[in-house]
């Protein structure tokens, strides 16, 4: 059985979330936008976030993924509200 190949965005996300990316420590505990191999920290203002999303979407032709980069050594419990 053949393994499904990962896209560049999926590979970057995987490395970031497991802490194996060189940039994982830099963005630990923060929300980021990920598209292909580019990682952009999320800004505070909603307008700035949408502007970053539009710029990345135009540049790479695909929608960026919003992700939280966990801090190494901490456990997170996800709760549904």
C-alpha positions as CSV (number, residue, x, y, z in Angstrom):
1,X,0.0,0.0,0.0
2,X,1.4,3.4,-1.0
3,X,1.6,6.2,1.6
4,X,-0.2,9.4,0.8
5,X,2.4,12.2,0.2
6,X,2.1,15.3,2.4
7,X,1.8,18.7,1.0
8,X,4.4,21.3,1.9
9,X,1.9,23.0,4.2
10,X,1.1,19.7,6.0
11,X,4.8,18.9,6.4
12,X,5.6,22.3,7.8
13,X,2.6,22.0,10.2
14,X,3.7,18.6,11.3
15,X,7.3,19.7,12.0
16,X,6.0,22.8,13.9
17,X,3.5,21.0,16.1
18,X,6.0,18.2,17.0
19,X,8.7,20.7,17.9
20,X,11.1,19.4,15.2
21,X,11.1,22.6,13.2
22,X,13.9,25.1,13.9
23,X,11.2,27.8,14.2
24,X,9.1,25.8,16.7
25,X,10.9,27.3,19.7
26,X,10.6,30.9,18.2
27,X,6.8,30.6,17.9
28,X,6.1,28.4,21.0
29,X,2.9,29.4,22.7
30,X,1.7,31.5,19.8
31,X,-0.8,31.3,17.0
32,X,0.6,31.4,13.5
33,X,-0.5,31.3,9.8
34,X,1.2,28.5,7.8
35,X,1.2,28.2,4.0
36,X,3.8,26.0,2.2
37,X,7.0,26.5,4.1
38,X,6.2,30.1,5.3
39,X,5.2,30.7,8.9
40,X,3.8,34.1,9.9
41,X,2.8,35.0,13.5
42,X,-0.8,36.1,14.0
43,X,-1.2,39.8,14.8
44,X,-3.4,41.4,17.4
45,X,-5.8,43.3,15.2
46,X,-8.4,41.5,13.1
47,X,-7.8,43.8,10.1
48,X,-4.1,43.0,10.1
49,X,-4.8,39.2,10.3
50,X,-7.1,39.4,7.3
51,X,-4.5,41.5,5.4
52,X,-1.9,38.8,6.1
53,X,-4.3,36.1,5.0
54,X,-5.0,37.8,1.7
55,X,-1.3,38.5,1.0
56,X,-0.4,34.8,1.6
57,X,-3.4,33.6,-0.4
58,X,-2.4,35.7,-3.4
59,X,1.3,34.8,-3.1
60,X,0.8,31.0,-2.8
61,X,-2.6,30.4,-4.3
62,X,-3.9,28.6,-1.3
63,X,-5.6,29.5,2.0
64,X,-3.2,29.6,4.9
65,X,-3.8,27.4,8.0
66,X,-4.2,29.0,11.4
67,X,-2.4,26.9,14.1
68,X,-1.3,27.1,17.7
69,X,2.3,26.1,18.3
70,X,2.5,24.4,21.7
71,X,5.3,25.0,24.2
72,X,7.7,22.1,24.6
73,X,7.2,20.1,27.8
74,X,3.7,21.3,28.5
75,X,0.5,19.3,28.2
76,X,-2.6,21.0,26.8
77,X,-6.2,19.9,27.5
78,X,-8.6,20.9,24.8
79,X,-12.1,21.6,26.1
80,X,-15.3,22.2,24.1
81,X,-17.5,25.0,25.2
